[in-house]
Amino acid sequence: MTAVHGEELAGRAESAITELRGANASAAPLDVREHERLAKELVRAPTADLRSTGRMIRALCAENAALGGGDEPRARPRPARKPRYIPWKPLALGLAALVLLGGGAVVAVRAAAPELGASGPATDALIGLDDLATLSFSATSSGATWELDGRSVQPARRDGAFVYRPAKLADGEHTLEVSRDGPLFSTARRSFRFTVDTTPPILKLAQPAVVRMGQPLVLRGTVEPGASLVRGGKAVTLDDEGAFEVREVAAPRSLEVLATDAAGNRSRWRVPVTVAPRRPKEPLRSVHITAYGWANDELRAGVMALVRAGKINAIELDVKDEAGEIGFNPPIARAREIGAALPIYDLGKAVKELHAQGVRVIGRLVVFRDPILAAASWKAGRRAEVIQTPGGEPYAGYGGFTNFANPAVRKYNIDVAVAAAKLGIDEILYDYVRRPDGPTDSMVFPGLRGTPEAAMVRFLAESRAALAGTDTLVGASVFGIAATRPEEVAQDIPGMAREVDYIAPMVYPSHWGPGEYEVADPNGDPYEIVLRSTEDFVRQVKGTGARVVPWLQDFSLGRTYGANEVRAQIKGARDAGADEFILWDAAVTYTSDGLDAGAELPALGVDTGVPKNAPGPIRLPL
């Protein structure tokens, strides 16, 4: 019998005695069955005071039965009789003693409650994944009952104590209770209420991390309230709802953050930064023409016939070629001093005529292969502007290669690009933005800091900054092998792609060796080699803001190429995810039958919208 039950019986006994005494004094019969059952329970109680009380109630019930009460109380009261003498004073003293004994019994029961020596987490503790691994409860008393969420569990004996460690707990609220009965109906009980939360915080962004080229990055998102967010060892400010905003003046390729919730659970995230591309609103369908080709009425007429037939919507026109000649005679003092600025054609006039027909104009600018500048610089004693041999002689490959690491060389080429942009050209497509192919130990690059690959990226970044105030898009022509062997020509595709609007890989089938991309005969399988190589470039520029516009061949080298081969290349590029192209034929005689009449005009508009399917946060292992 517990102390609580003893107190309850004492209270019921007191009520019964009061009711029976009042009825007997007024000779009123009662239905005493409930009182008799109470008396029966009391006389079996383990304490003497409760048993004595039971006998008293039983006597009062018998007295009431003699008055006509009992199991079947009369419908009418019996005639009044002379009251019997009842010793009220002794009874009152006995009852008072009973009450004192009952209270004393309660105190005794409480004093007799056993010690548990139980310990565990603080009340309403929040248990995270790391805490759950070490969560334990202990008690020093033996014979205790252990219950977890109402289910019996068994502790283990360790170092003189009883220890319980949950093997696995679901997220949510839990209660562990330890109890042990003691003497005089006493019980010791200790409850531990706690909440398990093993779910790491989730990083949510308002939208994917997208930035326009040259613009600052603004990243907004949330983690759960009460969490913290750290980037690069520095805390990110969060409001009460867990919302944050990160601003970066120079947008990184990606950023990493570590989120920690109130329970100590952690999650690490990488946020890829996607550069919103600038691209023509219509897919590019273009052919190349030299400065002299544009100045030639017959060759120019052949190209314009393709425009009228709806087969091309852009013309790629040389503004500075492999010989170092700048065909539109720009007002650049050094170009005129060294004889590089030539009045071969009027670029401003050409742009106006082509724009009038909705045709897009791309200016091809050959950069570091420049025999004119290399020879003039060497002669003038500006030898750091020229790539050299280990013996200190000018590197003679390609007729002269200027030093991409030299600031004056870079500025010279950027000045040409800016001059063309001022005349309204739509795009600058850099070519030979690379080092000479061949072993690097055969070349010396005066003033080079870092790798040649990094120097090319810096040049494109400088060019982008110089053209930032114009609407001119920028592209970079690259070798087909640059996707797999970038060091051979110093062309880091992902790095370059972040500084331009498009990458133009020269994936000419005739330029691949047998077995490249597992194509046994690339020149004999134009579709397959263009498909596989272009896929590689598309993959490498993803998220950079650049698109892929491959150079395709419309010339014969090793095999005769005609309409079927041209169509096969265009289809291969399209199937690889590059639905644009620039055809190359040094003779400027293009195969009209290899082109569909689907080139959209006008092709002058530029789209700068947020790209679809930009990647969101990527969860990383801790």
C-alpha positions in Angstrom: 0.0 0.0 0.0 1.4 3.4 -1.0 1.5 6.5 1.2 -1.0 8.1 -1.1 -3.5 5.2 -0.8 -3.2 5.4 3.1 -4.1 9.1 3.0 -7.1 8.3 0.8 -8.4 5.6 3.2 -8.0 7.9 6.2 -10.0 10.6 4.5 -12.8 8.2 3.5 -12.9 6.8 7.1 -13.3 10.2 8.6 -16.3 10.9 6.3 -17.9 7.6 7.0 -17.6 8.0 10.8 -19.1 11.5 10.6 -22.1 10.3 8.5 -22.8 7.3 10.7 -22.6 9.3 13.9 -25.1 11.8 12.7 -27.5 9.1 11.4 -27.3 7.1 14.7 -27.9 10.2 16.8 -31.1 11.0 14.9 -32.1 7.3 14.7 -32.1 7.6 10.9 -31.5 4.2 9.1 -28.8 4.2 6.4 -27.8 2.0 3.6 -24.5 1.1 5.2 -23.2 -1.4 2.6 -20.5 1.0 1.3 -19.4 1.8 4.9 -19.2 -1.9 5.7 -17.0 -2.5 2.6 -14.8 0.3 3.7 -14.5 -1.2 7.2 -13.6 -4.5 5.7 -10.8 -2.9 3.7 -9.6 -1.0 6.7 -9.4 -4.0 9.1 -7.0 -5.6 6.6 -4.7 -2.5 6.4 -1.1 -3.1 7.4 -1.1 -0.3 10.0 -2.8 -0.6 13.5 -4.4 2.9 13.3 -6.2 2.1 10.1 -7.3 -1.3 11.4 -8.7 0.3 14.6 -10.6 2.8 12.5 -12.1 -0.1 10.4 -13.4 -1.7 13.6 -15.0 1.6 14.7 -16.8 2.0 11.4 -18.0 -1.6 11.6 -19.5 -0.9 15.2 -21.2 2.2 14.0 -22.7 0.2 11.0 -24.0 -2.4 13.5 -25.6 0.3 15.6 -27.3 1.8 12.6 -28.6 -1.6 11.6 -30.1 -2.0 15.0 -32.0 1.2 14.3 -33.5 -0.4 11.3 -30.7 0.3 8.7 -28.5 -2.2 7.0 -28.9 -3.7 3.5 -32.7 -2.8 3.2 -33.5 0.6 4.8 -37.1 1.0 5.8 -39.4 3.2 3.8 -40.7 4.9 7.0 -38.7 5.7 10.1 -39.4 3.6 13.2 -41.0 5.2 16.3 -38.7 7.3 18.3 -36.9 5.6 21.1 -35.2 7.0 24.1 -31.6 8.0 23.0 -28.9 5.7 24.2 -25.9 7.1 25.9 -22.9 7.4 23.6 -19.5 8.3 25.0 -18.8 11.1 22.5 -15.8 12.6 24.3 -13.8 9.4 24.2 -14.8 8.8 20.6 -13.7 12.4 19.7 -10.4 11.9 21.4 -9.9 8.6 19.5 -10.7 10.1 16.2 -8.3 12.9 16.8 -5.7 10.4 17.7 -6.6 8.5 14.5 -6.1 11.7 12.4 -2.8 12.4 14.0 -1.7 8.8 13.4 -2.8 9.1 9.8 -0.8 12.3 9.3 2.1 10.7 11.0 1.8 7.7 8.7 2.0 10.0 5.7 5.1 11.7 7.1 6.6 8.3 7.9 5.8 7.0 4.4 7.5 10.0 2.8 10.5 9.8 5.2 10.8 6.1 4.3 11.0 6.7 0.5 14.1 5.0 -0.9 17.0 6.9 -2.5 17.5 6.4 -6.2 20.7 8.3 -6.9 19.4 8.8 -10.5 21.1 11.1 -13.0 20.7 12.0 -16.6 20.3 15.1 -18.9 18.7 18.3 -17.7 14.9 18.6 -17.9 13.7 19.4 -21.4 17.2 18.8 -22.8 17.7 19.0 -26.6 19.7 16.0 -27.7 21.5 16.2 -31.1 23.2 13.5 -33.1 26.5 13.8 -31.3 24.9 13.9 -27.9 22.8 10.9 -28.7 25.9 8.8 -29.2 26.9 9.5 -25.5 23.4 9.8 -24.0 23.1 7.8 -20.7 21.1 7.5 -17.5 22.3 6.1 -14.2 21.0 5.1 -10.8 22.8 3.8 -7.7 19.8 1.8 -6.3 19.1 -1.8 -7.2 15.6 -3.1 -7.8 14.4 0.0 -9.6 12.0 -0.1 -12.5 13.1 1.6 -15.7 10.6 2.7 -18.4 11.3 4.6 -21.6 8.2 6.1 -23.1 6.1 3.6 -21.1 8.0 0.5 -22.2 10.2 -1.4 -19.8 13.9 -1.2 -20.4 16.8 -2.9 -18.7 19.9 -1.0 -17.5 23.4 -2.5 -17.4 25.5 -2.8 -14.3 28.7 -0.7 -14.6 31.1 0.4 -11.9 28.7 -0.1 -9.0 25.8 1.7 -10.8 23.0 0.9 -13.1 23.4 2.6 -16.5 21.0 2.7 -19.4 22.1 3.9 -22.8 19.5 4.0 -25.6 20.6 2.2 -28.7 18.5 4.2 -31.0 15.9 6.9 -30.6 13.6 8.5 -33.1 13.5 12.3 -33.3 10.9 13.7 -31.0 10.0 14.0 -27.3 10.8 11.1 -24.9 10.5 10.4 -21.2 12.6 8.0 -19.2 11.3 7.1 -15.7 13.2 5.4 -12.9 11.1 4.3 -9.8 11.6 2.0 -6.7 9.2 1.0 -4.0 10.2 1.4 -0.3 8.7 0.7 3.2 5.4 2.1 4.4 4.0 2.1 0.9 6.6 4.7 -0.2 7.9 5.1 -3.8 10.9 7.0 -5.2 10.5 8.2 -8.7 12.7 10.3 -11.1 11.6 11.4 -14.6 13.8 12.7 -17.4 12.0 14.5 -20.2 14.1 15.3 -23.3 13.8 15.9 -27.1 15.9 14.1 -29.7 16.8 16.1 -32.9 19.3 14.3 -35.1 18.3 16.1 -38.4 21.1 18.4 -39.7 19.9 21.9 -40.7 18.9 22.4 -44.4 20.2 25.3 -46.4 17.6 26.9 -48.6 18.1 29.6 -51.1 15.5 32.1 -52.4 16.9 31.3 -55.8 20.0 29.7 -57.3 23.2 31.7 -57.0 23.3 33.5 -60.3 25.3 36.6 -61.1 25.7 38.6 -64.3 29.2 38.9 -65.6 31.1 41.7 -63.9 28.3 42.3 -61.3 28.3 41.6 -57.6 26.7 38.4 -56.2 23.8 38.7 -53.8 22.8 35.5 -52.2 19.7 35.2 -50.0 18.4 32.2 -48.1 17.4 30.6 -44.8 18.4 28.0 -42.3 16.2 26.9 -39.4 15.6 29.4 -36.6 18.1 29.1 -33.8 20.9 27.8 -36.1 24.2 29.4 -37.0 25.9 29.8 -40.3 29.7 30.2 -40.9 31.6 31.0 -44.1 35.3 31.0 -44.2 35.6 31.0 -40.4 33.3 34.1 -40.1 29.7 34.0 -38.8 27.0 35.0 -41.3 24.4 37.3 -39.7 20.9 35.6 -39.3 17.6 37.1 -38.3 15.2 35.5 -35.8 13.7 33.4 -38.7 17.1 32.1 -39.8 17.2 34.3 -43.0 20.5 35.7 -44.3 22.0 37.7 -47.1 25.6 37.3 -48.5 27.1 39.9 -50.8 30.3 39.4 -52.8 31.7 42.2 -55.0 33.8 39.7 -57.0 31.6 36.6 -57.5 33.5 33.4 -56.6 33.1 30.2 -58.6 31.4 28.7 -55.5 31.2 29.3 -51.8 31.0 27.0 -48.9 29.1 27.4 -45.6 28.7 25.3 -42.4 25.3 25.3 -40.7 24.8 24.3 -37.1 21.4 24.0 -35.4 20.4 24.4 -31.8 21.0 20.7 -31.1 24.5 20.8 -32.4 23.8 19.0 -35.7 25.9 20.3 -38.6 25.7 20.3 -42.3 28.2 21.6 -44.9 27.2 23.1 -48.2 28.7 24.2 -51.4 26.8 26.8 -53.4 27.8 26.8 -57.1 27.7 30.3 -58.6 26.3 30.4 -62.1 27.2 33.3 -64.3 24.1 34.5 -66.3 25.2 34.3 -69.9 24.9 37.0 -72.5 23.9 35.5 -75.7 22.3 36.4 -79.0 18.5 35.9 -78.9 18.8 33.8 -82.0 21.2 30.9 -82.4 24.4 31.8 -84.2 24.8 30.5 -87.8 28.0 32.1 -89.1 30.8 31.8 -91.6 34.3 33.2 -91.6 35.6 35.8 -94.1 39.0 37.4 -94.2 39.6 41.2 -94.5 40.7 40.7 -98.1 37.7 38.4 -98.7 35.3 41.2 -97.6 37.1 43.7 -99.8 36.7 41.3 -102.8 33.3 41.8 -104.5 32.9 38.2 -105.6 33.8 36.6 -102.3 31.6 39.1 -100.4 28.7 38.4 -102.8 29.0 34.7 -102.2 28.7 35.2 -98.4 25.8 37.6 -98.7 24.0 35.1 -100.9 23.9 32.8 -97.9 22.3 35.6 -95.9 19.6 36.1 -98.5 18.9 32.4 -98.6 18.3 32.4 -94.8 21.3 30.0 -94.2 23.4 32.3 -92.0 22.6 35.2 -89.7 26.1 36.2 -88.7 29.5 36.9 -90.4 32.8 36.5 -88.7 35.1 39.1 -90.2 38.9 39.4 -89.5 39.8 42.6 -87.7 43.4 41.4 -87.0 44.7 38.3 -88.7 47.5 35.7 -88.3 49.9 38.0 -90.2 49.4 40.7 -87.6 47.5 42.9 -90.1 44.7 45.1 -88.7 42.5 45.4 -91.8 40.3 48.3 -90.8 43.1 50.8 -90.1 42.2 51.8 -86.5 43.5 55.0 -84.9 46.0 53.2 -82.8 49.4 55.0 -82.9 51.6 52.0 -82.4 49.7 49.9 -85.0 50.3 52.7 -87.5 54.0 53.1 -86.4 54.8 49.5 -87.0 52.8 49.2 -90.3 50.1 46.9 -88.8 47.1 49.2 -89.5 46.0 48.7 -93.1 43.0 50.3 -94.9 41.8 47.0 -96.4 38.1 47.6 -95.7 35.9 50.1 -93.9 34.7 48.3 -90.7 32.2 51.0 -89.7 30.6 50.9 -93.2 30.5 47.1 -93.2 28.8 47.0 -89.7 26.1 49.4 -90.9 25.4 47.5 -94.0 25.2 44.1 -92.2 23.1 45.5 -89.3 20.7 47.0 -91.9 19.9 43.4 -92.9 19.8 42.1 -89.4 23.1 40.3 -89.7 25.3 39.9 -86.6 29.0 41.0 -87.0 31.8 39.0 -85.2 35.3 40.5 -85.3 38.0 37.8 -85.2 41.1 39.1 -83.5 44.3 37.0 -83.6 46.1 37.9 -80.4 49.6 36.6 -79.6 50.6 35.2 -83.0 51.7 38.5 -84.5 54.8 38.5 -86.8 54.5 42.3 -87.3 54.5 43.3 -83.7 57.1 40.6 -82.7 59.6 41.8 -85.4 59.0 45.5 -84.6 59.4 45.0 -80.8 62.6 43.0 -81.3 64.1 45.5 -83.6 63.2 48.4 -81.2 64.9 46.6 -78.3 61.6 45.8 -76.6 62.6 42.1 -76.4 60.5 41.3 -73.3 57.5 41.6 -75.7 58.6 38.6 -77.6 58.7 34.9 -76.7 62.3 33.7 -76.8 64.3 30.6 -77.0 66.5 29.5 -74.1 69.4 30.9 -76.0 67.9 34.4 -76.0 66.7 34.5 -79.7 63.2 35.3 -80.8 61.0 32.3 -81.0 60.5 31.8 -84.7 57.4 29.5 -84.7 54.4 30.8 -86.7 56.6 33.7 -88.0 56.8 35.3 -84.6 54.9 35.0 -81.3 54.5 37.9 -78.9 54.8 37.4 -75.2 51.4 37.0 -73.6 52.9 37.9 -70.2 53.9 41.4 -71.3 51.5 44.2 -70.3 52.3 46.2 -73.4 51.4 43.3 -75.7 48.1 42.7 -73.9 47.2 46.3 -74.1 48.0 46.5 -77.8 45.5 43.8 -78.6 42.8 45.1 -76.2 43.1 48.5 -77.9 42.3 46.9 -81.2 39.2 45.2 -79.6 38.0 48.5 -78.1 38.5 50.3 -81.5 36.4 47.7 -83.2 33.7 47.8 -80.5 33.4 51.6 -81.0 32.6 51.0 -84.6 29.6 48.9 -83.5 30.9 45.4 -83.9 28.7 42.9 -82.0 31.3 40.5 -80.8 35.1 40.1 -80.5 36.3 36.6 -81.0 39.9 36.2 -79.9 42.0 33.6 -81.6 45.5 32.4 -80.8 44.9 33.4 -77.2 47.5 30.7 -76.3 51.2 30.0 -76.2 52.9 28.2 -79.1 52.3 24.5 -79.1 55.4 22.5 -78.3 57.5 21.7 -75.2 57.7 24.6 -72.7 61.5 24.0 -72.2 62.0 25.3 -75.7 60.4 28.7 -74.8 61.1 31.6 -72.4 58.3 34.0 -71.4 59.9 37.1 -69.9 58.1 38.4 -66.9 55.7 35.5 -66.5 54.3 35.1 -63.1 52.4 31.8 -62.5 51.5 29.5 -65.3 50.9 30.3 -68.9 47.3 29.1 -68.4 46.7 31.7 -65.7 48.2 34.4 -67.9 45.6 33.7 -70.7 42.8 34.0 -68.2 44.2 37.3 -66.9 44.3 38.7 -70.4 40.7 37.8 -71.0 39.7 39.4 -67.7 41.5 42.6 -68.6 39.8 42.6 -72.0 36.4 42.1 -70.4 37.0 45.0 -68.1 38.0 47.2 -71.0 34.9 46.3 -72.9 32.5 46.5 -69.9 31.1 49.8 -71.1 30.0 48.4 -74.5 27.4 45.9 -75.6 30.1 43.8 -77.4 30.2 40.1 -76.5 33.5 38.3 -76.2 34.5 34.9 -77.3 37.7 32.8 -77.3 38.8 30.3 -79.9 40.5 27.3 -78.4 42.2 24.1 -79.7 40.1 21.0 -79.7 42.7 19.2 -77.5 42.4 22.0 -74.8 39.5 20.1 -73.2 41.8 17.1 -72.5 45.3 18.5 -72.6 45.1 22.2 -71.6 48.8 22.5 -70.7 49.8 21.8 -74.3 48.6 25.2 -75.5 48.0 27.0 -72.1 44.2 27.0 -72.5 42.3 26.4 -69.2 38.8 26.0 -70.5 36.8 26.5 -67.3 39.0 29.4 -66.3 38.8 31.1 -69.7 35.0 30.5 -69.9 34.4 32.6 -66.8 35.9 35.6 -68.5 34.1 35.4 -71.9 30.6 35.0 -73.3 31.4 31.9 -75.3 34.2 29.4 -76.0 34.7 28.5 -79.7 36.6 25.1 -79.9 38.1 24.2 -83.2 36.8 20.6 -83.5 37.6 20.2 -87.1 37.5 16.4 -87.8 40.6 16.6 -90.0 42.7 17.9 -87.1 42.1 14.9 -84.8 44.4 11.9 -84.6 43.1 8.3 -84.8 41.5 7.2 -81.5 40.8 10.6 -80.1 37.6 10.3 -78.0 37.7 6.6 -78.9 36.8 7.5 -82.6 39.0 5.3 -84.8 38.9 7.6 -87.8 37.8 11.1 -86.8 38.2 12.6 -90.3 36.0 9.8 -91.7 33.4 10.1 -88.9 32.7 13.8 -88.6 29.4 13.4 -86.7 30.9 11.2 -83.9 34.1 13.2 -83.3 32.2 16.5 -83.3 29.6 15.1 -80.9 32.1 13.7 -78.4 34.5 16.6 -78.4 31.8 19.2 -78.2 30.1 17.3 -75.3 33.4 17.6 -73.4 33.5 21.4 -73.9 29.8 21.8 -73.0 30.5 19.9 -69.7 33.5 22.0 -68.9 31.9 25.4 -69.3 28.7 24.6 -67.5 27.8 27.2 -64.9 30.5 29.6 -66.1 28.2 31.9 -68.0 29.8 30.9 -71.3 28.3 28.9 -74.1 30.0 26.7 -76.7 30.0 27.8 -80.4 32.2 25.3 -82.2 34.3 26.0 -85.3 33.4 23.4 -88.0 35.2 22.7 -91.2 33.9 23.4 -94.7 37.2 22.5 -96.4 38.9 19.3 -97.5 42.0 18.0 -95.8 42.9 14.3 -96.2 39.3 13.6 -97.3 36.9 15.4 -99.6 34.3 17.2 -97.6 30.9 18.3 -99.1 27.3 18.9 -98.0 26.9 15.6 -96.1 30.0 16.1 -94.0 29.0 19.7 -93.2 25.6 18.6 -92.1 27.0 15.7 -90.0 29.2 18.2 -88.1 26.3 20.6 -87.4 24.1 17.7 -86.2 26.9 16.4 -84.0 27.3 19.9 -82.3 23.6 20.3 -81.9 23.2 16.8 -80.3 26.1 17.7 -78.0 24.2 20.7 -76.7 25.7 23.4 -78.9 23.1 24.6 -81.4 25.4 27.2 -83.0 28.4 27.1 -85.3 31.0 29.1 -87.2 32.2 27.5 -90.5 35.8 27.9 -91.6 37.1 27.9 -95.2 40.2 29.9 -95.8 39.1 30.2 -99.5 35.7 31.7 -98.4 33.8 29.3 -100.6 31.0 27.7 -98.5 28.8 24.7 -99.3 25.4 26.2 -99.4 23.7 22.7 -99.7 25.2 21.8 -96.3 23.2 24.5 -94.6 19.5 24.6 -93.7 17.5 27.7 -94.5 16.6 28.3 -90.8 18.9 31.1 -89.7 16.7 33.6 -87.9 17.0 37.3 -88.7 17.4 39.9 -87.3 20.1 38.3 -85.0 21.1 41.5 -83.2 19.3 41.2 -79.9 21.1 39.9 -76.8 19.5 37.9 -74.0 20.8 38.3 -70.4 18.1 36.3 -68.6 18.7 34.0 -65.7 19.6 30.6 -67.1 17.2 27.7 -66.6 18.2 24.8 -64.3 20.9 26.7 -62.5 22.2 24.4 -59.7 21.2 24.9 -56.1 23.2 24.1 -52.9 25.1 20.8 -52.8 25.4 19.1 -49.5 29.0 18.0 -48.7 30.2 15.3 -46.3 31.4 16.7 -43.0 
